Amino acid sequence: MHLTLDQVSAFAALPLRSLRHEYPNHIMHVLNNADDVLSPRTLHPVFYGCYDWHSAVHGYWLLARCARLYPALPQQAEITALFDEHFTTANMQQELAYFQAPGRVSFERPYGWAWIVALAQELDTWQHPKAKTWLAAMEPLVAEIRSHVFSYFTKLSYAIRVGTHYNSAFALKLILDFARHRKDAELESAVVNSACRYFMGDSNYPAHYEPGGDEFLSAALTEALLMSDVLEADVFPDWFAQYLPALGDIERLMNPADVSDHSDPKIAHLNGLNLSRAWCMKRIARRLPEADPAAAILSAAARRHIEVGLPNVVSGEYAGEHWLATFAMLALEPLN
């Protein structure tokens, strides 16, 4: 399945509407004193919309990506205006100051961190005449996040394998992409070393226990996707065969998740799971030899997950609409 311009426009419409939508808002906020009781927009003058901070970050990522990949997108002018309004030096300095305040070292760790560097990478790739200016405004925040990545993964003794925001493999995957884009050898080495330390020895992963009831990531597949980028092309297939043997027999991993309530903010995560699984499956399949049966199994499963997940992106339910289009874009965009 290939994205059409109409689909991309429908995806872009969601963050365009939500990024200025301050409420409802789920804030993760450490209060150091009574003066810290502030509105979301006061705390975060850039990333205050889309229900929560990380969804705002990847909402901007989605808009930049849609605009970059689809020059005929009808919302190009709206996207430019939104970035102009929010991506100012003063606004980004306030976002940075939030990270530097006492007690906030773990704010949005690691999921929001990963999306910040992914957004920076997207702006750096976008040939928009103002993209470099927007990126320059956020570079101090990117540098702050980069320093946190080193300290966090150095001291994180064990990978976090949940299928939600704290998942280690998903964050490492996005950070690795950023490091390679920037030719940041120090950061790349730190990510690769962490990935190998956490995951190289894994085998017979118990993927039949997935999914959890509120997950939007597959711990099994995000790990495999990360390792497909970390390991050499002649090493990864053997690692994967040990990691998920008898892949086709893991029905709960290969078949789309059932979503019982699309209006429930946690249960609706499963809509994202169906899309993020497809993203992982397509890319893992590409890293396997064409004759490997697992490649065909994964490709077929990815199609099933997209067929189930895609209709729920534009649904009228804010529980999903404030974030799902990002994962639809990941699932559907062409492999490069």
C-alpha angles and dihedrals in degrees: 000000000000128000117252124208089248091056092048090049090051090050092049092049091065100062091035087062097037104043092073091040103103098179141090089038132176106204126188099203133161110211112215092178141341091281088068092069095105140141120267093251092050091051095042114022092179106032103037101113136068093063095281141028100255093047089054090052095052090040087065089044089055093050093049091048094047091048093046098047097038110043091176091061106134093220096061094114093047091051092051091050092050093052091045091052097049110023097075127136092244094051093047092048088058091050088051092048089055091059091048096052119105117278097018102098090113097045109137091349117197107341099054090042091056093051092050092058091042089054091049090051091050093050090047090054097044114097093210111137091236099039094094090053092051090047092049089056092056098040095096089055090048090052091050091051091047091056091049091052092060095048095043101048091041091061098034100102096185132033117249105233104184121125094238139072097305094059110132100204096055092052093046090051094056093042091050091053089051094047092052092046090053092041086235099164094180093054093042091052092050092051095046092048092049092048093050092045092052103035115016094092097047119123137162092019110203095237091150087080091064139137114049114207096255102033128128095176132055108230089203096051099039089055091049091048091052092048091049086062095041101046127067117260092252093049103045099068092056091046091049093049090056093041099052108015117177088022095173092059095061096093097174090056098041097046125066119262120252114240111206099183122024092187095058108095093217101037089046087064085083089070087061091046091060090053098042090049089055090051091052096042095052093050096043090050090054090056093054126081112270090240093053107109089217090067093060092043092053094045092052091046091050090056091051092050093049092049090055099037103043099067090059097058096081098034109132090249111117089202086074106019095066092066117002097089090069091061092042088057091050091049096047108032116106118269112251 
